[in-house]
Amino acid sequence: MKLSPIAPAAGSVAAQGDRVQDLAASLPVAAAVVAPDVQVGVQAASVQRAQVQAAQMPDVDAARVAEIKEALARGDISFNPQKLAQLILRHHGGGA
């Protein structure tokens, strides 16, 4: 006795899966790499913005930095690391 394969009924999950696999197989390979290219583009734009912002920042005033370090060492000014962290988060959009 010879058995013949049974075709899935139209509209069944198996028939739809076959159709999706056939469509996927017919897509060009380049279609599979579109998403990573988009993500790289977004990352590149973010890096470009950071480079522009860094270029606009003033140079470091070494004399002023030394003056502030000395004032901190003498206790003339105080430093609150938690407050600094909050200000950094707020400035960069990461906190309230």
Secondary structure, 3 states (H helix, E strand, C coil): CCCCCCCCCCCCHHHHHHHHHHHHHHCCHHHHHHHHHHHHHHHHHHHHHHHHHHHHCCCCCHHHHHHHHHHHHHCCCCCCHHHHHHHHHHHCCCCC
